[in-house]
Amino acid sequence: MPLRRRKSRYNEGEVRKLASLFNLFSIAIFSVLIILVAGTLGYFIFTMDLPGIDALKDYRPSISSRVYDDKNELVDEFFLEDRKLVRIAEVPKVVIQAFVAAEDSRFFEHKGFDLQSIFRAVFKNIEAGHIIQGGSTITQQVAKMMYLSPEKKYTRKFKEAILAYKIDKYLTKQEILNLYLNLIYLGHGTYGIESASLGYFGKSAKDLKLHEAALVAGMPKAPSNYSPFIHYDKAKQRQYYVLTRMMEDDYITKEEMEEAYAAPLNLRPIRPKDKMAAYFVETVRRYVQEKYGADVLYKEGLSIYTTLDMNIQKYAGEAMEKGLKELEGRNKYEPGLVQGALFCMDVKTGAIRAMVGGRDFNKSEFNRATQSRRQPGSAFKPIIYTAAFDKGMTPATVIVDSPISVDDVSQPDGVWKPKNFDGKFMGPITMRTALVLSRNVATVKILQEIGIDYAVSYAMNMGISSPLVTTLSLALGVSGVTLQELVQVYDVLINEGKKVTPYFIKKIVDRTGNVFEETIPQEEQVIDPRIAFLTTYVMQDVVKSGTGTRVRSIARPVAAKTGTTNDNRDAWFIGATPSLITGVWVGFDQEASLGDQEVGGRTAAPIWLYFMEKALGQTSVESFPVPEGIVFEKIDPQTGEYVDASEKGISEAFLQGTSPNSSSLADEIKSLFR
């Protein structure tokens, strides 16, 4: 009996259906596994080069270094990114609300990245055919600013999201906002809310109002497009958008929104500042960069406290421009071909109060006060006379102002014949008269008497560091020196023989309060204070009756000396009161003649006067202190001999025991024992 096949519970169609379902399920499982493996592998590939975030809480963003004057007023800043840090606790709530509403309304809800925003951005990008919207949260923007490039690629967005998630787990929302508001670029070179607030409105972020906060909060999307200086209408549209978003998120009412939008924007235009102390600031910049490096200067937020007096600096710039314009007018020069320099410092400490290194820093950064070596001419003479006084001569010593010939192979006929400025000779004159009237030949004879090597050594001891010629022409100031050197040397005379080093930085402090350096003024007694006084006393007569009478109207004791070089190529005036010393130089960079009559007393002296009248202001009139061991005797100004009270003469200063009167008395005493 044949066997009968058992009837299956499933028909053939159902079997196929089950097999198909099984295959689909297997494929799905396999696909999920592949996706998981690929996703895991992709995650590790994408994240293997991502930086760690452990240092976020101690993150030190690049911030600008700031230069302050002697009164701790801001003068200038050095930065790669104009950033000033502000703590989130100091930022008004309305500022935070404005940025959150504009940039990331779900900031306080998501975990670093927002899927809703991402999907919305993806659809818009697909619709546009290219990436036009990023959908980045505030946390993602922090990740991008700190760790990633700004390139618009989906791989970068993936990394950005991962980093944002990690950051959100590691930091609080307030800490993330603190980073964001200090890092974000807000246009016109400003980074961070504090810098932008100062730049746009001239006030700190803690003082921002609703309408101002809304304007700045609209900037991150496109700072250039929404600049109120360039595209005011677009900036207002963006402000309106931010205010609308704040209203929709219940941060403000409709009335507050409308009131804020109507409020006037009192903008402070961001433009290059007029830098009155450009040469001084550049001196500071060079010094700090050379000593500590560019990264420290431009990123570490140094506070650099200087000796600069901004009021005095302002007077210096005005005086220089006034004097040079007068010179141009007299000689019909094209405005701007003539240059000048001014260097002013405190007599006792060496603190530099003002510096003008040239006519226009934007056209030439070369500092003619500290970098340019020019022939000082007769302005070098006080050094020669001081050296002579230290060798036993006195202001009453008689020198014959008469022709002299000196062998000199550099001259066409092998002989050098120095001349006086006026081409004349005065015969026997005192050293006082020779210095006050700036007699060239008499000074050459004095140098010949004391010795060239001695004079060179004396000048170096007083502060001259530039190389000096070792010929008699040294007496006429043929060796180039800087204005700063010359002021420092004169300061030794005014400061009772003490040499101080000019300095411009009082203290440098980093962002944590660590003091990098601090200057304590130093002084060194380099010549006898009595010798210094003799020259200072004579130089006061330069202003009263000599080559510097143009500044006599200052109506206070001033010790000064003029200087003019061959063909009037350089004009100098160095003058001081007991507390403030200032040097002025005028000339062409190409060393051309300033004009037939443009000597130091006519060209440089007026600039000194315009400046010092304002710099000294209402300060009390000071007299130069007389050191112990100085005596005053009445002498004949022509012969230098002692005269009694009934005769006509002048009061001259002498070291005790060296006056004509004391010499005569000594001779009489000696005669008694012959």
C-alpha positions in Angstrom: 0.0 0.0 0.0 1.7 3.2 -1.1 2.6 5.8 1.6 0.7 9.1 1.5 2.7 12.4 1.9 1.8 14.2 5.1 0.2 17.5 4.4 2.3 20.6 5.4 1.0 23.2 7.8 2.2 25.9 5.5 1.6 26.1 1.8 4.4 27.0 -0.6 3.6 30.6 -0.7 3.6 31.0 3.0 7.0 29.4 3.2 8.4 31.7 0.6 7.0 34.6 2.6 8.6 33.4 5.8 11.9 32.9 4.1 11.7 36.4 2.7 10.9 37.9 6.1 13.8 36.0 7.6 16.1 37.3 4.9 14.9 40.8 5.5 15.4 40.5 9.2 18.9 39.1 8.7 19.7 41.9 6.3 18.4 44.4 8.8 20.4 42.9 11.7 23.5 42.8 9.5 22.9 46.4 8.4 22.5 47.5 11.9 25.7 45.7 12.9 27.5 47.3 9.9 26.1 50.7 10.8 27.2 50.2 14.4 30.7 49.0 13.4 31.0 51.7 10.8 29.7 54.3 13.2 32.0 53.2 16.0 35.0 53.0 13.6 34.0 56.4 12.1 33.7 57.9 15.6 37.2 56.7 16.5 38.6 57.9 13.2 37.0 61.3 13.5 37.9 61.7 17.2 41.3 60.2 17.3 42.9 63.6 16.5 40.5 65.7 18.5 42.2 67.6 21.4 41.4 67.0 25.0 39.2 69.4 26.9 40.7 69.0 30.3 42.4 72.5 30.2 39.2 74.3 29.3 38.6 75.6 32.8 42.1 77.1 32.8 41.9 78.3 29.3 43.9 81.5 28.7 42.7 83.3 25.5 44.9 85.7 23.7 44.3 89.2 25.2 45.9 92.6 24.4 48.7 94.2 26.3 48.0 97.7 27.5 50.3 100.7 27.9 49.5 103.3 30.6 51.0 106.7 31.2 52.4 108.1 34.5 48.8 108.7 35.8 47.7 105.1 34.9 45.6 106.4 31.9 45.4 104.1 28.9 47.8 105.2 26.1 47.7 102.4 23.6 47.4 98.6 23.2 49.3 95.8 21.5 47.3 92.8 20.2 46.8 90.2 17.5 43.2 90.0 18.6 41.7 93.0 20.3 40.3 91.2 23.3 39.6 92.3 26.9 38.4 89.7 29.3 35.2 90.1 31.3 33.7 87.7 33.8 30.2 86.3 33.1 29.1 87.4 36.5 29.7 91.0 35.4 27.7 90.7 32.1 24.1 91.9 32.4 21.4 89.3 32.0 19.9 91.1 29.0 23.2 90.6 27.1 23.2 86.9 27.7 19.5 86.6 26.7 20.2 88.5 23.5 23.0 86.2 22.4 21.1 83.0 23.4 17.9 84.2 21.6 19.9 85.1 18.5 22.3 82.2 18.3 21.0 79.2 20.3 17.5 79.5 21.8 17.6 75.9 23.2 21.1 76.5 24.8 20.0 75.7 28.3 18.1 72.5 27.2 20.4 70.6 24.8 23.6 68.7 25.5 26.0 70.6 23.4 24.4 70.1 20.0 20.8 70.4 18.9 19.4 67.8 16.6 16.4 70.0 15.7 18.8 72.7 14.5 21.0 70.3 12.7 18.1 68.7 10.7 16.7 72.1 9.9 20.1 73.2 8.6 20.5 70.0 6.6 17.2 70.4 4.8 18.0 74.1 4.0 21.4 73.1 2.6 19.9 70.3 0.5 17.3 72.8 -0.8 20.0 75.3 -1.7 22.4 72.7 -3.2 25.3 73.8 -1.0 26.1 74.6 2.6 24.5 77.8 3.6 23.6 77.2 7.2 25.5 75.4 9.9 23.0 75.0 12.7 25.8 75.4 15.3 24.9 75.8 18.9 26.8 78.3 21.1 28.8 75.3 22.5 29.6 74.1 19.0 30.9 77.7 18.2 33.1 77.5 21.3 34.5 74.2 20.0 35.1 75.6 16.6 36.8 78.8 17.9 39.0 76.9 20.3 39.9 73.7 18.4 38.8 73.5 14.8 39.1 75.3 11.5 36.2 77.4 10.1 35.9 75.3 6.9 32.4 74.4 5.9 32.5 70.6 5.7 30.2 67.9 7.2 33.2 66.1 8.6 34.1 69.2 10.6 30.5 69.6 11.7 30.6 66.0 13.0 33.8 66.7 15.0 32.3 69.9 16.2 29.2 68.1 17.5 31.3 65.5 19.4 33.5 68.2 21.0 30.4 70.2 21.9 28.9 67.2 23.6 32.1 66.7 25.6 32.3 70.3 26.5 28.7 70.4 27.7 29.5 67.4 30.0 32.7 69.0 31.3 31.6 72.6 31.8 28.5 74.3 33.2 26.4 76.4 31.0 27.7 79.6 32.7 31.3 78.5 32.0 30.5 77.8 28.4 28.9 81.3 28.1 31.9 82.8 29.7 34.2 81.3 27.1 31.8 82.2 24.2 31.3 85.9 25.2 35.1 86.4 25.5 36.0 84.5 22.3 33.5 85.5 19.7 34.5 87.9 16.9 32.2 90.9 16.8 33.5 92.9 13.9 36.0 95.7 13.3 38.8 93.8 15.0 37.1 93.3 18.3 37.0 90.0 20.0 34.7 89.3 22.9 31.8 91.4 24.3 33.9 93.7 26.4 36.1 94.8 23.5 33.1 95.2 21.2 31.2 97.2 23.8 34.1 99.6 24.3 34.6 99.8 20.5 31.0 100.4 19.5 29.7 102.3 22.5 32.7 103.5 24.4 31.7 101.7 27.6 32.1 98.4 29.4 29.8 95.4 28.7 28.4 95.7 32.2 26.8 99.0 31.2 25.1 97.8 28.0 21.4 98.4 27.6 18.8 96.2 25.8 19.0 98.0 22.4 22.8 98.0 22.5 23.0 94.3 23.5 20.6 93.4 20.7 22.8 95.2 18.1 26.0 93.4 19.3 24.3 90.0 19.6 23.3 90.2 15.9 27.0 90.5 14.9 28.4 86.9 15.1 26.4 85.7 12.1 28.1 88.1 9.7 30.1 90.9 11.4 31.0 92.7 8.1 27.4 92.6 6.7 25.9 93.8 10.0 28.3 96.6 10.8 26.4 99.7 11.9 29.3 101.8 10.4 29.2 100.2 7.0 25.6 98.8 6.6 23.5 100.7 9.2 20.1 99.5 7.7 21.2 95.9 7.8 22.5 96.3 11.3 19.1 97.7 12.4 17.3 94.8 10.6 19.5 92.3 12.5 18.8 94.2 15.7 15.1 93.9 15.1 15.5 90.1 14.5 17.3 89.7 17.8 14.7 91.7 19.7 11.9 89.7 18.0 13.6 86.4 19.1 14.0 87.7 22.6 10.3 88.5 22.7 9.3 85.1 21.3 11.4 83.4 24.0 9.6 85.5 26.7 12.8 87.5 27.7 11.1 90.8 26.9 7.7 92.1 26.3 6.5 93.5 23.0 6.5 97.0 24.4 10.1 96.6 25.5 11.0 95.3 22.1 9.5 98.3 20.3 11.0 100.7 22.8 14.5 99.2 22.4 14.2 99.2 18.6 13.3 102.9 18.6 16.1 103.9 21.0 19.0 105.8 19.4 22.3 104.1 18.9 25.0 106.4 20.3 27.9 104.8 18.4 31.5 105.6 18.9 33.1 105.1 15.5 35.9 102.6 15.4 38.7 104.2 13.5 42.5 104.5 13.9 43.2 106.6 17.0 45.3 109.7 16.8 48.5 108.6 18.5 50.1 111.5 20.2 52.8 109.3 21.7 53.5 107.1 18.7 57.3 107.2 18.9 57.2 106.6 22.7 54.8 103.7 22.3 56.9 102.1 19.6 60.0 102.4 21.9 58.0 100.5 24.5 56.8 97.9 21.9 60.3 97.2 20.7 61.7 96.9 24.1 59.1 94.4 25.4 59.1 92.3 22.3 62.9 92.0 22.3 63.0 91.1 25.9 60.0 88.8 26.4 59.0 87.8 22.8 56.1 88.5 20.5 53.8 85.9 22.0 54.0 87.4 25.5 53.6 91.0 24.1 50.6 90.3 21.9 48.8 87.5 23.8 49.5 87.6 27.5 47.7 90.8 28.4 50.6 92.7 30.0 49.9 95.9 31.8 52.9 98.2 31.0 53.1 101.2 33.2 55.3 104.0 31.8 56.8 107.3 32.7 54.9 109.2 30.0 53.0 112.3 30.9 50.2 112.6 28.2 49.6 116.3 28.8 53.3 117.1 28.4 53.4 114.8 25.4 50.5 116.7 23.8 52.4 120.0 24.4 55.5 118.5 22.8 53.7 117.5 19.6 52.0 120.9 19.3 55.2 122.8 19.9 57.1 120.8 17.4 54.5 121.3 14.7 54.2 125.0 15.4 57.9 125.6 15.3 58.4 123.6 12.1 55.6 125.4 10.3 57.2 128.7 11.2 60.5 127.5 9.8 58.8 126.4 6.6 57.0 129.7 6.3 60.2 131.7 6.7 62.0 129.7 4.0 59.1 128.9 1.7 59.6 125.1 2.2 57.1 122.6 1.1 55.1 121.5 4.2 56.4 118.3 5.8 60.3 118.2 4.1 61.7 119.5 7.5 62.0 117.0 10.6 62.4 117.5 14.3 62.8 115.7 17.5 62.2 116.4 21.2 63.2 114.5 24.3 62.1 115.5 27.8 62.9 113.9 31.1 62.8 114.4 34.8 66.1 115.8 36.0 66.3 113.8 39.2 65.1 110.4 38.1 65.6 110.2 34.3 61.9 109.4 33.8 61.1 110.2 30.2 58.0 112.5 30.1 57.7 113.2 26.4 59.3 112.1 23.2 58.8 113.3 19.6 60.8 111.2 17.2 59.7 112.9 14.0 57.0 114.8 12.1 54.7 112.0 11.3 55.0 108.4 12.6 52.7 107.1 9.9 55.2 108.3 7.2 58.4 107.5 9.1 58.8 105.3 12.1 62.5 106.2 12.4 63.0 107.8 15.9 65.2 110.9 15.5 65.3 111.4 19.3 66.9 108.0 20.1 68.2 106.5 16.8 69.6 109.4 14.8 73.2 110.4 15.3 73.7 114.0 14.1 76.5 116.5 14.7 75.7 118.5 17.8 77.9 121.5 16.9 78.2 124.0 19.6 75.8 122.0 21.8 78.8 119.8 22.6 80.8 122.7 24.1 79.5 122.5 27.7 81.3 119.1 27.9 84.6 120.6 27.0 84.2 123.5 29.4 83.2 121.2 32.3 86.2 119.1 31.6 88.4 122.2 31.7 86.9 123.4 35.0 87.7 120.0 36.4 91.3 120.5 35.4 91.6 123.8 37.4 90.3 126.4 35.0 87.5 128.8 36.1 84.8 130.7 34.3 87.1 133.8 34.8 90.1 132.2 33.1 91.1 134.2 30.1 91.3 132.7 26.6 92.6 134.6 23.6 90.0 134.4 20.8 92.4 134.8 17.9 93.3 132.9 14.7 94.8 129.4 15.1 96.2 127.0 12.6 96.4 123.2 13.2 98.1 120.6 11.1 95.4 118.5 9.5 96.1 116.2 6.5 92.4 116.0 5.7 92.4 119.6 4.7 93.3 120.6 1.1 96.4 122.6 2.2 97.2 120.3 5.2 96.1 123.0 7.7 92.9 123.4 9.6 91.9 127.0 10.5 88.8 127.0 12.6 86.6 130.1 12.4 83.9 131.7 14.6 80.4 131.8 13.4 80.5 135.6 12.8 84.0 135.4 11.1 85.5 137.7 13.7 87.8 137.4 16.7 87.3 139.1 20.1 90.8 138.8 21.5 91.2 138.0 25.3 87.9 136.9 26.8 86.9 134.9 29.8 85.7 131.3 29.5 82.3 132.5 30.6 82.1 134.8 27.6 83.5 132.1 25.3 80.7 129.7 26.3 77.9 132.2 26.5 78.7 133.6 23.0 79.7 130.1 21.7 83.1 131.1 20.4 84.6 128.3 18.3 88.3 129.2 18.3 88.4 129.8 22.0 86.9 126.3 22.6 89.4 124.7 20.3 92.2 126.3 22.3 90.6 125.1 25.6 90.5 121.5 24.2 94.1 121.9 23.1 95.0 122.9 26.6 93.3 120.0 28.5 94.0 117.3 25.9 91.8 115.4 23.5 91.9 112.0 25.1 91.0 113.6 28.5 88.0 115.3 26.9 86.8 112.1 25.2 87.1 110.2 28.4 85.2 112.9 30.3 82.4 112.9 27.7 82.0 109.1 27.9 82.0 109.3 31.7 79.1 111.8 31.5 77.0 109.6 29.2 78.2 109.9 25.6 78.2 106.4 24.1 78.6 107.2 20.4 82.1 107.1 19.0 84.0 110.4 19.2 86.7 111.7 16.9 90.1 112.2 18.5 91.0 115.5 16.8 90.6 119.1 17.9 87.5 119.3 15.7 85.8 117.5 18.6 85.5 120.9 20.3 83.1 122.0 17.5 80.8 119.0 17.9 81.7 117.1 14.7 81.0 113.6 16.1 77.4 112.4 15.7 75.4 111.8 18.9 71.7 111.2 19.6 69.4 113.7 21.2 68.9 111.4 24.1 72.6 111.2 24.8 73.0 114.9 24.8 70.1 115.4 27.1 71.5 112.8 29.5 74.9 114.5 29.5 73.4 117.9 30.2 71.3 116.3 33.0 74.6 115.5 34.8 75.3 119.2 35.0 71.8 120.1 36.1 71.6 117.2 38.6 74.7 118.3 40.6 77.1 115.9 38.9 74.9 112.8 39.2 74.2 110.6 36.2 70.8 109.0 35.8 69.8 106.6 33.1 66.8 107.7 31.1 64.0 105.1 31.5 60.4 104.8 30.1 58.9 101.8 31.9 58.0 101.9 35.5 56.6 98.4 35.8 55.3 95.5 33.7 52.6 93.2 35.2 51.0 90.1 33.5 47.4 89.2 33.6 47.7 87.4 36.9 49.4 90.3 38.7 52.9 88.8 38.4 55.5 91.6 38.2 57.8 91.0 35.2 60.0 94.0 36.0 60.1 97.2 37.9 62.4 100.1 37.5 64.0 101.7 40.5 65.8 104.9 39.4 69.5 104.8 39.9 72.0 107.6 40.1 75.8 107.7 40.0 78.0 110.6 41.1 80.3 111.0 38.0 81.7 114.5 38.5 82.1 116.9 41.4 78.8 118.7 42.1 80.8 122.0 42.4 82.2 121.5 38.9 78.8 120.7 37.5 77.4 123.9 39.1 80.1 126.1 37.5 78.9 125.1 34.0 75.3 125.3 35.0 75.8 128.8 36.3 77.5 129.9 33.1 74.8 128.3 31.0 72.1 130.4 32.7 73.8 133.4 31.1 73.3 131.8 27.6 69.6 132.6 28.1 70.1 136.0 29.7 72.5 137.5 27.3 74.0 134.8 24.9 72.8 132.7 22.0 69.7 131.5 23.7 67.9 134.8 24.5 64.9 133.8 22.5 63.7 131.7 25.5 64.3 134.5 28.0 60.6 135.2 28.2 60.0 132.0 30.2 60.9 134.2 33.2 62.5 131.6 35.3 66.1 130.3 35.8 67.1 128.1 32.8 70.5 126.7 32.0 70.8 126.1 28.2 73.0 125.9 25.2 72.4 126.3 21.5 74.0 124.2 18.8 74.4 124.7 15.0 76.5 122.7 12.6 78.2 123.6 9.3 75.9 125.1 6.7 73.1 125.1 9.3 72.3 121.5 8.7 71.4 120.8 12.3 69.9 123.1 14.9 69.9 122.2 18.6 68.6 123.7 21.8 69.1 121.9 25.2 67.7 123.6 28.2 66.7 122.8 31.7 65.2 124.0 34.9 66.1 122.3 38.2 63.3 119.7 37.7 62.8 119.3 33.9 65.2 119.0 31.0 64.4 119.1 27.3 66.4 118.8 24.1 65.2 119.8 20.7 66.8 119.0 17.3 65.7 120.3 13.9 67.0 119.3 10.5 66.5 117.5 7.2 66.9 113.8 7.0 69.1 114.3 4.0 71.3 116.7 6.0 70.7 119.8 3.8 71.0 123.4 4.9 68.0 124.7 6.9 68.6 128.2 5.7 71.2 131.0 6.1 69.8 132.3 9.4 68.5 129.0 10.8 70.7 128.5 13.8 69.9 126.7 17.0 68.8 129.9 18.8 66.3 130.8 16.0 65.1 127.4 14.8 65.2 125.0 17.8 64.9 127.4 20.7 61.3 128.6 19.9 60.1 125.0 19.9 61.7 124.5 23.3 60.0 127.6 24.6 56.5 126.7 23.2 56.8 123.3 24.9 58.4 124.3 28.2 56.0 127.2 28.8 53.1 124.7 28.8 55.0 121.8 30.4 56.0 123.8 33.4 52.6 125.5 33.5 51.9 127.0 36.9 54.7 125.1 38.7 56.7 127.2 41.1 59.8 129.0 40.0 62.9 127.1 41.0 66.6 128.2 41.4 69.5 125.9 40.8 70.9 124.7 44.2 74.4 125.9 45.1 76.6 123.1 46.4 78.8 123.5 49.4 82.2 124.8 48.5 81.1 127.3 45.9 81.9 131.0 46.5 80.8 134.1 44.5 83.1 136.9 43.7 82.7 140.1 41.8 84.9 140.2 38.7 85.5 142.3 35.6 83.7 140.5 32.8 86.3 141.5 30.3 89.5 140.6 32.2 88.2 138.1 34.7 90.0 140.0 37.5 88.6 140.7 40.9 86.9 144.1 41.5 85.7 145.6 44.8 82.1 146.5 45.6 82.4 150.0 44.3 83.4 148.9 40.8 81.3 147.7 37.9 81.4 143.9 37.5 79.5 140.6 37.6 79.1 137.9 40.2 81.0 134.8 39.2 81.1 131.4 40.8 84.3 129.7 41.9 85.4 126.7 43.8 86.5 127.9 47.2 90.1 128.9 47.1 90.2 129.4 43.3 88.8 132.9 42.9 90.9 135.9 41.8 90.4 137.4 45.2 91.6 134.4 47.1 94.6 134.0 44.7 95.7 137.7 45.3 95.4 137.2 49.0 97.5 134.1 48.8 100.2 136.0 46.9 100.2 138.7 49.5 100.6 136.2 52.3 103.4 134.5 50.4 105.2 137.8 49.9 105.4 138.3 53.6 107.7 135.3 53.9 110.1 136.1 51.1 
